[in-house]
Amino acid sequence: MQDLRWPTYALRGVTLERAEPHERGGLRVIDSEGRSYLDAVNGVGCAPLGHAHPRWIAAMHAQMQRLSAAANSFTSGPQQALARRLAERFPVRDARVFLGSSGTEATEAAIKLAVRATGRSIIVAFERAFHGRSLGALSLTANTAYRHPYVRCIGESEPADPFAVAQVLRLPWGDLAAARAAFAAHGPRIAGVFVEPVQGEAGVFPATREFLVGLHGLCREHGALLGADEIQCGSGRVGAWSAWSRIVGDDPALYPDILWLAKALGGGMPIGVCLAAGELAKAMGKGTHGTTFGGNPLACAAALATFDIIESEGLLAAAAAQLPTLQALAVAQPHARVHEVRGLGAMIGVQVGRPGEQIGNAIGDRLMHDHGILATVCSGHTIRLLLPYRAGEPELREFWRALGRALEVSA
Ligand SMILES: Cc1ncc(COP(=O)(O)O)c(C=O)c1O
């Protein structure tokens, strides 16, 4: 059948139809030919509970029967409960929460907050970073109450625009000396430094504690804000609620000012949120940001159920164990062509080629077609595993054995 979607994605040639029932693990998906795959793509890290968890479904079902949509000018129970839960679990002082429905929206909220709260316009971001794909819908919006704080149309001169959004200063990853030099050159204009504590799309590179603490110190010294993009690495994926906490620790003096989440947060339902320290969130007054589906009661109920299930089933510990388990297998049964097995918790990158070597897609296809394993490929050389948190040694062994065979064939 003809695919009527825009041709924006590189298609893998498989039509997914359903997942195996949760009682059998919920770790596999089944295609239109009836073939089963271990699902390490997981909606790109969006199904941390595995598929079709009955308590997650029941929570949404109950919410659907009660109230499934509510505009943001009203408060609703799930939205309030989720904001509180986020403030309790994530390392942001006296957090206030913006509720949206995608990662990109959460990044947008973080950018707007950084430029408004500081009155500055430069955001520092890093090489290989991925923060989303929006392109200026606000520029087309007519209402000046929404638009003028950030962008003006050609020919418009009033009012003066104190929040000119963001020029980006891109710096090398992990290089504190470069960050120091950037602050020396541009310090009074830097609104914020945005960092993924574990870079995901780049090929799964965890930041060191020294790098994150160093960036935090530079931000404090120069009055800039530190923003942690935890869209991919947050929500329990690294074996703690927050990758920042897992890497830096839980000292409130070292908390980021802004932290944002999406992907695994909703257990499979679309949701993206941005947390900011209470005094900073005051900069986001009426009309400064918004989105229709943000705080949708269904998505919030799904996220709350995801928190409950992860905590009651010990899934943070299970996620934390994944990387050490695979690294132990890699030591016990090495594959000659694997350069590195890295990551944190259930966010794993297996580098199978040198930088610039584009062999990952061939290996990824072989894993899928010959061995029934779905995994994404990052940067051309790294197989990325984003398994549900409960996946453990049996699944990692299955992957490791299959990878060995896939590598032999492509040698
Ligand atoms: C770190 C990071 N930031 C932002 C995004 C964008 O999120 P979304 O695709 O939900 O807009 C992603 C998505 O992969 C991501 O990994």
The ligand as an SDF file (V2000), in Angstrom:
LIG
                    3D

 16 16  0  0  0  0  0  0  0  0999 V2000
   18.0910   15.2460   23.9030 C   0  0  0  0  0  0  0  0  0  0  0  0
   16.8990   15.5100   23.0210 C   0  0  0  0  0  0  0  0  0  0  0  0
   16.3740   16.7390   22.9690 N   0  0  0  0  0  0  0  0  0  0  0  0
   15.2860   17.0140   22.2070 C   0  0  0  0  0  0  0  0  0  0  0  0
   14.6880   16.0360   21.4310 C   0  0  0  0  0  0  0  0  0  0  0  0
   13.4740   16.3740   20.6090 C   0  0  0  0  0  0  0  0  0  0  0  0
   12.3500   15.7790   21.1730 O   0  0  0  0  0  0  0  0  0  0  0  0
   11.0170   15.5480   20.2800 P   0  0  0  0  0  0  0  0  0  0  0  0
   11.4230   14.6450   19.1670 O   0  0  0  0  0  0  0  0  0  0  0  0
   10.0310   14.9280   21.2290 O   0  0  0  0  0  0  0  0  0  0  0  0
   10.5690   16.8800   19.8060 O   0  0  0  0  0  0  0  0  0  0  0  0
   15.2170   14.7430   21.4460 C   0  0  0  0  0  0  0  0  0  0  0  0
   14.6220   13.6880   20.5950 C   0  0  0  0  0  0  0  0  0  0  0  0
   15.2590   12.7200   20.2640 O   0  0  0  0  0  0  0  0  0  0  0  0
   16.3520   14.4730   22.2620 C   0  0  0  0  0  0  0  0  0  0  0  0
   16.8960   13.2500   22.3020 O   0  0  0  0  0  0  0  0  0  0  0  0
  1  2  1  0
  2  3  1  0
  2 15  2  0
  3  4  2  0
  4  5  1  0
  5  6  1  0
  5 12  2  0
  6  7  1  0
  7  8  1  0
  8  9  2  0
  8 10  1  0
  8 11  1  0
 12 13  1  0
 12 15  1  0
 13 14  2  0
 15 16  1  0
M  END
$$$$
